[in-house]
Amino acid sequence: MTSADADPNQRRELTTTERDLDVLATDLAQWLATKVDADAPPKVTSITRPTAGGMSSTTLLFDAEWSERGEAAGGAFVARLPPEDSSFPVFEKYDLETQFAVMAGVAEATDVPVPPLCWLETDASVLGSPFFVMRRVNGRVPEDNPPYVFLGWLFDATPEERLRVTRNTVEVIAKLHAIENPEQRFPALAGAGDALRRHVDAQKAWYDWALARDGFRIPILERAFDWLEEHWPADPGPDVLSWGDARPGNIMFDGFEPVAVLDWEMAAIGPRELDVAWTLLIHRFFQDIATRFDQPGLPDYMRRSDVERFYEEFTGYRVRDLDWYLMYAALRHGIVMGRIKRRMIHFGEDTDTADRDDYVMHRPLLEALLDGTYTWD
């Protein structure tokens, strides 16, 4: 994510963690010795932070090696940790136990390629916070920084190959939505009352914590909240497991086939359209950046008509009230962008602006949605 006037082809170096890698490697090795039946203390090597990815958590890549009864063991791993308080976190809460449980439940109920889970550690004294470890999967993702609409493997692909990525992404979403009895299978995501109302109320609370409570009220986001209330869906439809951050940037591909579905911190119970709209909105966010810089971007990719058609093909369900959910997705992403703007200012990576609506990088998109003038395909 970059400010509106930055060169979109350049990677921005953003502050994500202050943890010392050498110390983490030592602590991980000592901890691994308690988890595996090793002949000698395990060794942790090649520990790095990925250069691509989000800012909502800390991710560590590392190799570990040991032997068991004389046989070599170990491999390549990924550790996921919550952000430190000093990192100006994007989310108020970061529930690793629920993430782990959701991933395990998805792996049990579907053939969606979730990275193989290894261990969940709830003792914060080991690394300074809880964490979980999974096996590393090799593949490629459409990157956000710099955005895939400017360069990279998806940009270089043919229109037919990009349509495969769209179709495969929608198929992943459809498989998640097919999980039966999601509230029973994922009790940590369940709650009292209407699921969509719970979801929106949670976003209001997040907006208050991330921005408004400290005096950073954003008028266009509050207008969007009002619009949602005025146009509330008459029948939200059946509730499903919502992936939350449903988009190709959170899928690792081998060629054009998914091999790992990542980032479950926004998982929830709610209507199907939450994921469908989020996938569409996030691509249009990037496509509009390309248009703003007079670049073609990828107008043939992740088209609304294609996504709706594929979703009905896989599920037999025709999405409803999608304009409402697209507005909601733009609002949710606006809170993300507003919080990221604040943290970039905090770390000296960006400058403040008097117009609080400019905290929303996709302000023109959101304004057009509110005016009813935004066009999709």
Contacts in CASP RR format, 6 or more apart in sequence:
PFRMAT RR
TARGET T0000
AUTHOR 0000-0000-0000
METHOD contacts of the structure
MODEL  1
MTSADADPNQRRELTTTERDLDVLATDLAQWLATKVDADAPPKVTSITRP
TAGGMSSTTLLFDAEWSERGEAAGGAFVARLPPEDSSFPVFEKYDLETQF
AVMAGVAEATDVPVPPLCWLETDASVLGSPFFVMRRVNGRVPEDNPPYVF
LGWLFDATPEERLRVTRNTVEVIAKLHAIENPEQRFPALAGAGDALRRHV
DAQKAWYDWALARDGFRIPILERAFDWLEEHWPADPGPDVLSWGDARPGN
IMFDGFEPVAVLDWEMAAIGPRELDVAWTLLIHRFFQDIATRFDQPGLPD
YMRRSDVERFYEEFTGYRVRDLDWYLMYAALRHGIVMGRIKRRMIHFGED
TDTADRDDYVMHRPLLEALLDGTYTWD
1 12 0 8 1.000
1 14 0 8 1.000
1 144 0 8 1.000
1 145 0 8 1.000
1 337 0 8 1.000
1 340 0 8 1.000
1 361 0 8 1.000
2 8 0 8 1.000
2 12 0 8 1.000
2 145 0 8 1.000
2 146 0 8 1.000
2 361 0 8 1.000
3 341 0 8 1.000
3 344 0 8 1.000
3 350 0 8 1.000
3 361 0 8 1.000
4 292 0 8 1.000
4 358 0 8 1.000
4 361 0 8 1.000
6 12 0 8 1.000
8 146 0 8 1.000
8 147 0 8 1.000
8 150 0 8 1.000
8 289 0 8 1.000
8 290 0 8 1.000
8 293 0 8 1.000
9 146 0 8 1.000
9 150 0 8 1.000
9 151 0 8 1.000
10 146 0 8 1.000
11 51 0 8 1.000
11 145 0 8 1.000
11 146 0 8 1.000
12 145 0 8 1.000
12 349 0 8 1.000
13 349 0 8 1.000
14 55 0 8 1.000
14 145 0 8 1.000
14 344 0 8 1.000
14 347 0 8 1.000
14 349 0 8 1.000
15 87 0 8 1.000
15 88 0 8 1.000
15 343 0 8 1.000
15 347 0 8 1.000
15 349 0 8 1.000
16 49 0 8 1.000
16 54 0 8 1.000
16 55 0 8 1.000
16 58 0 8 1.000
16 83 0 8 1.000
16 87 0 8 1.000
17 49 0 8 1.000
17 58 0 8 1.000
17 83 0 8 1.000
17 84 0 8 1.000
17 87 0 8 1.000
18 84 0 8 1.000
18 86 0 8 1.000
18 87 0 8 1.000
19 58 0 8 1.000
19 81 0 8 1.000
19 84 0 8 1.000
19 127 0 8 1.000
21 47 0 8 1.000
21 48 0 8 1.000
21 49 0 8 1.000
21 60 0 8 1.000
24 47 0 8 1.000
24 60 0 8 1.000
24 127 0 8 1.000
25 44 0 8 1.000
25 45 0 8 1.000
25 47 0 8 1.000
25 62 0 8 1.000
26 44 0 8 1.000
27 126 0 8 1.000
27 127 0 8 1.000
28 44 0 8 1.000
28 47 0 8 1.000
28 60 0 8 1.000
28 62 0 8 1.000
28 64 0 8 1.000
28 79 0 8 1.000
28 127 0 8 1.000
29 41 0 8 1.000
29 42 0 8 1.000
29 43 0 8 1.000
29 44 0 8 1.000
29 64 0 8 1.000
30 41 0 8 1.000
31 121 0 8 1.000
31 126 0 8 1.000
31 127 0 8 1.000
32 38 0 8 1.000
32 42 0 8 1.000
32 44 0 8 1.000
32 64 0 8 1.000
32 66 0 8 1.000
33 41 0 8 1.000
33 42 0 8 1.000
35 119 0 8 1.000
36 42 0 8 1.000
36 66 0 8 1.000
36 68 0 8 1.000
36 73 0 8 1.000
36 74 0 8 1.000
37 68 0 8 1.000
37 69 0 8 1.000
38 66 0 8 1.000
38 67 0 8 1.000
38 68 0 8 1.000
38 73 0 8 1.000
39 66 0 8 1.000
39 67 0 8 1.000
39 68 0 8 1.000
39 69 0 8 1.000
39 70 0 8 1.000
40 66 0 8 1.000
40 67 0 8 1.000
41 66 0 8 1.000
42 64 0 8 1.000
42 65 0 8 1.000
42 66 0 8 1.000
42 74 0 8 1.000
43 64 0 8 1.000
43 65 0 8 1.000
43 66 0 8 1.000
44 62 0 8 1.000
44 63 0 8 1.000
44 64 0 8 1.000
45 62 0 8 1.000
45 63 0 8 1.000
45 64 0 8 1.000
45 65 0 8 1.000
46 61 0 8 1.000
46 62 0 8 1.000
46 63 0 8 1.000
47 60 0 8 1.000
47 61 0 8 1.000
47 62 0 8 1.000
47 63 0 8 1.000
48 60 0 8 1.000
48 61 0 8 1.000
48 62 0 8 1.000
49 58 0 8 1.000
49 59 0 8 1.000
49 60 0 8 1.000
49 61 0 8 1.000
50 59 0 8 1.000
50 61 0 8 1.000
52 141 0 8 1.000
52 143 0 8 1.000
52 144 0 8 1.000
52 145 0 8 1.000
53 59 0 8 1.000
53 143 0 8 1.000
53 144 0 8 1.000
53 145 0 8 1.000
54 144 0 8 1.000
55 83 0 8 1.000
55 87 0 8 1.000
55 90 0 8 1.000
55 340 0 8 1.000
55 343 0 8 1.000
56 83 0 8 1.000
56 89 0 8 1.000
56 90 0 8 1.000
56 91 0 8 1.000
56 94 0 8 1.000
56 263 0 8 1.000
56 265 0 8 1.000
57 80 0 8 1.000
57 81 0 8 1.000
57 82 0 8 1.000
57 83 0 8 1.000
57 94 0 8 1.000
57 265 0 8 1.000
58 80 0 8 1.000
58 81 0 8 1.000
58 82 0 8 1.000
58 83 0 8 1.000
58 84 0 8 1.000
58 87 0 8 1.000
59 78 0 8 1.000
59 79 0 8 1.000
59 80 0 8 1.000
59 81 0 8 1.000
60 78 0 8 1.000
60 79 0 8 1.000
60 81 0 8 1.000
61 76 0 8 1.000
61 77 0 8 1.000
61 78 0 8 1.000
61 136 0 8 1.000
62 76 0 8 1.000
62 77 0 8 1.000
62 78 0 8 1.000
62 79 0 8 1.000
63 74 0 8 1.000
63 75 0 8 1.000
63 76 0 8 1.000
63 77 0 8 1.000
64 74 0 8 1.000
64 75 0 8 1.000
64 77 0 8 1.000
65 72 0 8 1.000
65 73 0 8 1.000
65 74 0 8 1.000
65 75 0 8 1.000
66 73 0 8 1.000
66 74 0 8 1.000
67 73 0 8 1.000
75 135 0 8 1.000
75 136 0 8 1.000
76 135 0 8 1.000
76 136 0 8 1.000
77 118 0 8 1.000
77 133 0 8 1.000
77 134 0 8 1.000
77 135 0 8 1.000
77 136 0 8 1.000
78 115 0 8 1.000
78 133 0 8 1.000
78 134 0 8 1.000
78 135 0 8 1.000
78 136 0 8 1.000
79 127 0 8 1.000
79 131 0 8 1.000
79 132 0 8 1.000
79 133 0 8 1.000
80 96 0 8 1.000
80 99 0 8 1.000
80 131 0 8 1.000
80 132 0 8 1.000
80 133 0 8 1.000
80 134 0 8 1.000
81 96 0 8 1.000
81 127 0 8 1.000
81 129 0 8 1.000
81 130 0 8 1.000
81 131 0 8 1.000
82 89 0 8 1.000
82 94 0 8 1.000
82 96 0 8 1.000
82 129 0 8 1.000
82 130 0 8 1.000
82 131 0 8 1.000
83 89 0 8 1.000
83 90 0 8 1.000
83 94 0 8 1.000
84 129 0 8 1.000
87 343 0 8 1.000
88 342 0 8 1.000
88 343 0 8 1.000
88 346 0 8 1.000
88 347 0 8 1.000
90 210 0 8 1.000
90 336 0 8 1.000
90 339 0 8 1.000
90 340 0 8 1.000
90 343 0 8 1.000
91 206 0 8 1.000
91 265 0 8 1.000
92 205 0 8 1.000
92 206 0 8 1.000
92 209 0 8 1.000
92 210 0 8 1.000
94 265 0 8 1.000
95 188 0 8 1.000
95 265 0 8 1.000
96 120 0 8 1.000
96 130 0 8 1.000
96 131 0 8 1.000
96 132 0 8 1.000
97 120 0 8 1.000
97 122 0 8 1.000
97 130 0 8 1.000
97 188 0 8 1.000
98 188 0 8 1.000
98 189 0 8 1.000
98 267 0 8 1.000
99 132 0 8 1.000
99 264 0 8 1.000
99 265 0 8 1.000
99 267 0 8 1.000
100 117 0 8 1.000
100 120 0 8 1.000
100 132 0 8 1.000
101 186 0 8 1.000
101 188 0 8 1.000
102 186 0 8 1.000
102 188 0 8 1.000
102 189 0 8 1.000
102 241 0 8 1.000
102 264 0 8 1.000
102 267 0 8 1.000
103 114 0 8 1.000
103 115 0 8 1.000
103 117 0 8 1.000
103 134 0 8 1.000
103 264 0 8 1.000
104 117 0 8 1.000
105 185 0 8 1.000
105 186 0 8 1.000
106 112 0 8 1.000
106 114 0 8 1.000
106 176 0 8 1.000
106 179 0 8 1.000
106 241 0 8 1.000
106 261 0 8 1.000
107 114 0 8 1.000
107 117 0 8 1.000
109 179 0 8 1.000
109 180 0 8 1.000
109 185 0 8 1.000
110 175 0 8 1.000
110 176 0 8 1.000
110 178 0 8 1.000
110 179 0 8 1.000
111 175 0 8 1.000
112 172 0 8 1.000
112 175 0 8 1.000
112 176 0 8 1.000
112 258 0 8 1.000
112 261 0 8 1.000
113 137 0 8 1.000
113 258 0 8 1.000
113 259 0 8 1.000
113 260 0 8 1.000
113 261 0 8 1.000
114 260 0 8 1.000
114 261 0 8 1.000
115 134 0 8 1.000
115 135 0 8 1.000
115 136 0 8 1.000
115 137 0 8 1.000
115 260 0 8 1.000
115 262 0 8 1.000
116 134 0 8 1.000
116 135 0 8 1.000
117 132 0 8 1.000
117 133 0 8 1.000
117 134 0 8 1.000
118 132 0 8 1.000
118 133 0 8 1.000
118 134 0 8 1.000
118 135 0 8 1.000
119 132 0 8 1.000
119 133 0 8 1.000
120 130 0 8 1.000
120 132 0 8 1.000
121 127 0 8 1.000
121 130 0 8 1.000
121 131 0 8 1.000
121 132 0 8 1.000
121 133 0 8 1.000
122 130 0 8 1.000
123 130 0 8 1.000
124 130 0 8 1.000
137 252 0 8 1.000
137 259 0 8 1.000
137 260 0 8 1.000
138 252 0 8 1.000
138 254 0 8 1.000
138 259 0 8 1.000
139 252 0 8 1.000
139 253 0 8 1.000
139 254 0 8 1.000
139 255 0 8 1.000
139 259 0 8 1.000
139 260 0 8 1.000
140 153 0 8 1.000
140 252 0 8 1.000
140 253 0 8 1.000
140 254 0 8 1.000
140 255 0 8 1.000
141 248 0 8 1.000
141 249 0 8 1.000
141 250 0 8 1.000
141 251 0 8 1.000
141 252 0 8 1.000
141 253 0 8 1.000
141 262 0 8 1.000
142 148 0 8 1.000
142 152 0 8 1.000
142 153 0 8 1.000
142 154 0 8 1.000
142 165 0 8 1.000
142 248 0 8 1.000
142 249 0 8 1.000
143 152 0 8 1.000
143 249 0 8 1.000
144 249 0 8 1.000
144 286 0 8 1.000
147 286 0 8 1.000
147 289 0 8 1.000
147 290 0 8 1.000
148 154 0 8 1.000
148 155 0 8 1.000
148 249 0 8 1.000
148 286 0 8 1.000
148 298 0 8 1.000
149 155 0 8 1.000
149 286 0 8 1.000
149 287 0 8 1.000
149 289 0 8 1.000
149 290 0 8 1.000
149 295 0 8 1.000
149 297 0 8 1.000
149 298 0 8 1.000
150 290 0 8 1.000
150 295 0 8 1.000
150 297 0 8 1.000
154 162 0 8 1.000
154 165 0 8 1.000
154 248 0 8 1.000
154 298 0 8 1.000
154 301 0 8 1.000
155 297 0 8 1.000
155 298 0 8 1.000
157 165 0 8 1.000
157 256 0 8 1.000
159 300 0 8 1.000
161 256 0 8 1.000
162 298 0 8 1.000
162 300 0 8 1.000
162 301 0 8 1.000
163 300 0 8 1.000
163 301 0 8 1.000
163 306 0 8 1.000
164 256 0 8 1.000
165 248 0 8 1.000
165 253 0 8 1.000
165 256 0 8 1.000
165 301 0 8 1.000
166 301 0 8 1.000
166 302 0 8 1.000
166 303 0 8 1.000
166 306 0 8 1.000
166 307 0 8 1.000
166 310 0 8 1.000
167 306 0 8 1.000
167 310 0 8 1.000
168 251 0 8 1.000
168 253 0 8 1.000
168 256 0 8 1.000
168 257 0 8 1.000
168 258 0 8 1.000
169 246 0 8 1.000
169 247 0 8 1.000
169 248 0 8 1.000
169 251 0 8 1.000
169 258 0 8 1.000
169 279 0 8 1.000
169 302 0 8 1.000
170 276 0 8 1.000
170 279 0 8 1.000
170 307 0 8 1.000
170 310 0 8 1.000
170 311 0 8 1.000
170 314 0 8 1.000
171 310 0 8 1.000
171 314 0 8 1.000
172 243 0 8 1.000
172 246 0 8 1.000
172 251 0 8 1.000
172 258 0 8 1.000
172 261 0 8 1.000
173 243 0 8 1.000
173 246 0 8 1.000
173 275 0 8 1.000
173 276 0 8 1.000
173 279 0 8 1.000
173 311 0 8 1.000
174 311 0 8 1.000
174 314 0 8 1.000
174 315 0 8 1.000
175 314 0 8 1.000
176 240 0 8 1.000
176 241 0 8 1.000
176 242 0 8 1.000
176 243 0 8 1.000
176 275 0 8 1.000
177 240 0 8 1.000
177 241 0 8 1.000
177 272 0 8 1.000
177 275 0 8 1.000
177 315 0 8 1.000
178 240 0 8 1.000
178 315 0 8 1.000
179 185 0 8 1.000
179 240 0 8 1.000
179 241 0 8 1.000
182 189 0 8 1.000
182 239 0 8 1.000
182 240 0 8 1.000
182 241 0 8 1.000
182 269 0 8 1.000
183 189 0 8 1.000
183 190 0 8 1.000
183 191 0 8 1.000
183 239 0 8 1.000
183 269 0 8 1.000
184 190 0 8 1.000
185 241 0 8 1.000
186 241 0 8 1.000
186 267 0 8 1.000
186 269 0 8 1.000
189 241 0 8 1.000
189 267 0 8 1.000
189 268 0 8 1.000
189 269 0 8 1.000
190 269 0 8 1.000
191 198 0 8 1.000
191 269 0 8 1.000
192 198 0 8 1.000
194 236 0 8 1.000
195 236 0 8 1.000
195 239 0 8 1.000
195 268 0 8 1.000
195 269 0 8 1.000
195 270 0 8 1.000
195 271 0 8 1.000
196 233 0 8 1.000
196 236 0 8 1.000
196 270 0 8 1.000
196 271 0 8 1.000
199 268 0 8 1.000
199 270 0 8 1.000
199 274 0 8 1.000
200 228 0 8 1.000
200 328 0 8 1.000
202 268 0 8 1.000
203 328 0 8 1.000
203 331 0 8 1.000
203 332 0 8 1.000
203 335 0 8 1.000
204 225 0 8 1.000
206 335 0 8 1.000
207 221 0 8 1.000
207 225 0 8 1.000
207 335 0 8 1.000
210 335 0 8 1.000
210 338 0 8 1.000
210 339 0 8 1.000
210 342 0 8 1.000
211 217 0 8 1.000
211 218 0 8 1.000
211 221 0 8 1.000
211 335 0 8 1.000
211 338 0 8 1.000
211 339 0 8 1.000
211 342 0 8 1.000
211 359 0 8 1.000
212 218 0 8 1.000
216 338 0 8 1.000
216 342 0 8 1.000
216 356 0 8 1.000
216 359 0 8 1.000
217 356 0 8 1.000
218 334 0 8 1.000
218 338 0 8 1.000
218 356 0 8 1.000
218 357 0 8 1.000
218 359 0 8 1.000
218 360 0 8 1.000
219 356 0 8 1.000
219 357 0 8 1.000
220 357 0 8 1.000
220 360 0 8 1.000
220 363 0 8 1.000
220 366 0 8 1.000
220 367 0 8 1.000
220 370 0 8 1.000
221 331 0 8 1.000
221 334 0 8 1.000
221 335 0 8 1.000
221 360 0 8 1.000
223 370 0 8 1.000
224 327 0 8 1.000
224 330 0 8 1.000
224 331 0 8 1.000
224 366 0 8 1.000
224 369 0 8 1.000
224 370 0 8 1.000
225 331 0 8 1.000
227 327 0 8 1.000
227 370 0 8 1.000
228 324 0 8 1.000
228 327 0 8 1.000
228 328 0 8 1.000
228 331 0 8 1.000
231 324 0 8 1.000
231 327 0 8 1.000
232 324 0 8 1.000
233 271 0 8 1.000
233 320 0 8 1.000
233 321 0 8 1.000
233 324 0 8 1.000
235 320 0 8 1.000
236 270 0 8 1.000
236 271 0 8 1.000
236 273 0 8 1.000
236 321 0 8 1.000
237 271 0 8 1.000
237 272 0 8 1.000
237 320 0 8 1.000
238 271 0 8 1.000
238 272 0 8 1.000
239 269 0 8 1.000
239 270 0 8 1.000
239 271 0 8 1.000
240 269 0 8 1.000
240 270 0 8 1.000
240 271 0 8 1.000
240 272 0 8 1.000
241 267 0 8 1.000
241 269 0 8 1.000
242 267 0 8 1.000
242 268 0 8 1.000
242 269 0 8 1.000
242 270 0 8 1.000
242 271 0 8 1.000
242 272 0 8 1.000
242 274 0 8 1.000
242 275 0 8 1.000
243 261 0 8 1.000
243 264 0 8 1.000
243 266 0 8 1.000
243 267 0 8 1.000
243 275 0 8 1.000
244 264 0 8 1.000
244 266 0 8 1.000
244 267 0 8 1.000
244 268 0 8 1.000
244 274 0 8 1.000
244 275 0 8 1.000
244 278 0 8 1.000
245 263 0 8 1.000
245 264 0 8 1.000
245 265 0 8 1.000
245 266 0 8 1.000
245 278 0 8 1.000
246 275 0 8 1.000
246 276 0 8 1.000
246 278 0 8 1.000
246 279 0 8 1.000
247 278 0 8 1.000
247 279 0 8 1.000
247 282 0 8 1.000
247 283 0 8 1.000
248 279 0 8 1.000
248 283 0 8 1.000
248 302 0 8 1.000
250 261 0 8 1.000
250 262 0 8 1.000
250 263 0 8 1.000
251 258 0 8 1.000
251 260 0 8 1.000
251 261 0 8 1.000
251 262 0 8 1.000
252 258 0 8 1.000
252 259 0 8 1.000
252 260 0 8 1.000
252 261 0 8 1.000
252 262 0 8 1.000
253 259 0 8 1.000
268 274 0 8 1.000
271 325 0 8 1.000
272 311 0 8 1.000
272 315 0 8 1.000
272 317 0 8 1.000
272 319 0 8 1.000
273 319 0 8 1.000
273 320 0 8 1.000
273 321 0 8 1.000
273 322 0 8 1.000
273 324 0 8 1.000
273 325 0 8 1.000
274 325 0 8 1.000
274 328 0 8 1.000
274 329 0 8 1.000
276 307 0 8 1.000
276 308 0 8 1.000
276 311 0 8 1.000
276 319 0 8 1.000
276 322 0 8 1.000
276 325 0 8 1.000
277 322 0 8 1.000
277 325 0 8 1.000
277 326 0 8 1.000
277 328 0 8 1.000
277 329 0 8 1.000
278 329 0 8 1.000
278 332 0 8 1.000
279 302 0 8 1.000
279 307 0 8 1.000
280 302 0 8 1.000
280 304 0 8 1.000
280 307 0 8 1.000
280 326 0 8 1.000
280 329 0 8 1.000
280 376 0 8 1.000
281 326 0 8 1.000
281 329 0 8 1.000
281 330 0 8 1.000
281 333 0 8 1.000
282 329 0 8 1.000
282 333 0 8 1.000
283 298 0 8 1.000
283 301 0 8 1.000
283 302 0 8 1.000
284 302 0 8 1.000
284 365 0 8 1.000
284 376 0 8 1.000
285 333 0 8 1.000
285 361 0 8 1.000
285 362 0 8 1.000
285 365 0 8 1.000
287 297 0 8 1.000
287 298 0 8 1.000
287 299 0 8 1.000
287 301 0 8 1.000
288 362 0 8 1.000
288 364 0 8 1.000
288 365 0 8 1.000
289 361 0 8 1.000
290 296 0 8 1.000
290 297 0 8 1.000
290 298 0 8 1.000
291 297 0 8 1.000
303 376 0 8 1.000
303 377 0 8 1.000
304 322 0 8 1.000
304 376 0 8 1.000
304 377 0 8 1.000
305 376 0 8 1.000
305 377 0 8 1.000
308 318 0 8 1.000
308 319 0 8 1.000
308 322 0 8 1.000
311 317 0 8 1.000
311 319 0 8 1.000
312 318 0 8 1.000
312 319 0 8 1.000
326 369 0 8 1.000
327 369 0 8 1.000
327 370 0 8 1.000
330 362 0 8 1.000
330 365 0 8 1.000
330 366 0 8 1.000
330 369 0 8 1.000
331 366 0 8 1.000
333 362 0 8 1.000
334 359 0 8 1.000
334 360 0 8 1.000
334 361 0 8 1.000
334 362 0 8 1.000
334 366 0 8 1.000
337 359 0 8 1.000
337 360 0 8 1.000
337 361 0 8 1.000
337 362 0 8 1.000
338 359 0 8 1.000
338 360 0 8 1.000
341 350 0 8 1.000
341 359 0 8 1.000
341 361 0 8 1.000
342 359 0 8 1.000
344 350 0 8 1.000
345 351 0 8 1.000
345 352 0 8 1.000
353 359 0 8 1.000
357 363 0 8 1.000
360 366 0 8 1.000
365 374 0 8 1.000
368 374 0 8 1.000
END
